[in-house]
Amino acid sequence: MTQTTRWIDKEGKPLSCKDKLATLDDNLEELLEVALDALEDAAVIGADVDATRRAFVRGIEALQPRFVPAASGPATPAETES
């Protein structure tokens, strides 16, 4: 990658372990390569590139790690009734 990405931990502090940074950089590079291939496929088949890009971004924003429980929101009325 040409630009250095600032990877941070859960508390917002920069990660400093070279192995962790290398793994994250490699993962991002692979993700961007796959995304570019898919975006180019969309362009070739005549899809709107901007709309496709927005769909990709929405999909990525919705991703949650499979091994981390989803953040719980406020209790529903049924959960608070005794």
C-alpha positions in Angstrom: 0.0 0.0 0.0 1.2 3.5 -0.7 -0.4 5.1 2.3 0.3 4.0 5.8 -2.9 3.0 7.6 -3.2 3.9 11.3 -4.4 0.7 13.0 -5.8 1.3 16.5 -6.9 -1.0 19.4 -10.3 -1.0 21.2 -9.2 1.9 23.3 -8.1 4.0 20.3 -4.4 3.6 20.9 -2.2 2.8 17.9 -1.1 -0.8 17.5 2.6 -1.2 17.4 3.3 -4.9 17.0 4.9 -5.3 13.6 3.3 -8.7 13.0 -0.2 -7.4 13.8 0.4 -4.3 11.6 1.7 -6.5 8.7 -1.4 -8.8 9.0 -3.8 -5.9 9.0 -2.0 -4.3 6.0 -2.0 -7.5 4.1 -5.7 -8.2 4.8 -6.6 -4.7 3.6 -4.6 -5.1 0.5 -6.3 -8.4 -0.3 -9.7 -6.9 0.4 -9.1 -3.9 -1.9 -7.9 -6.2 -4.7 -11.1 -8.3 -4.5 -13.2 -5.2 -4.2 -11.6 -3.7 -7.3 -12.1 -6.9 -9.3 -15.8 -6.9 -8.3 -16.2 -3.2 -9.2 -14.6 -3.8 -12.6 -16.9 -6.8 -13.1 -19.9 -4.5 -12.3 -18.6 -1.9 -14.8 -18.1 -4.5 -17.5 -21.7 -5.8 -17.2 -23.1 -2.3 -17.2 -23.9 -1.7 -13.6 -23.6 1.8 -12.2 -20.2 1.9 -10.6 -21.0 4.5 -7.9 -24.1 2.6 -6.9 -22.1 -0.6 -6.8 -19.4 1.0 -4.6 -22.1 2.3 -2.2 -23.5 -1.2 -2.0 -20.0 -2.6 -1.2 -19.5 0.1 1.5 -22.9 -0.7 3.1 -22.1 -4.4 3.1 -18.7 -3.8 4.8 -20.2 -1.5 7.3 -22.7 -4.2 8.3 -20.1 -6.8 8.9 -19.6 -8.1 12.4 -17.0 -10.6 13.5 -18.6 -14.0 13.9 -16.8 -14.7 17.2 -17.8 -11.4 18.9 -21.3 -11.1 20.4 -23.3 -8.3 18.9 -23.5 -5.2 20.9 -26.7 -5.2 22.9 -29.0 -2.3 22.7 -31.5 -1.1 25.3 -33.7 -3.7 26.9 -37.1 -4.1 25.1 -40.3 -3.8 27.2 -40.7 -7.6 27.3 -37.2 -7.9 28.8 -37.9 -5.4 31.5 -41.3 -6.7 32.6 -41.4 -9.1 35.6 
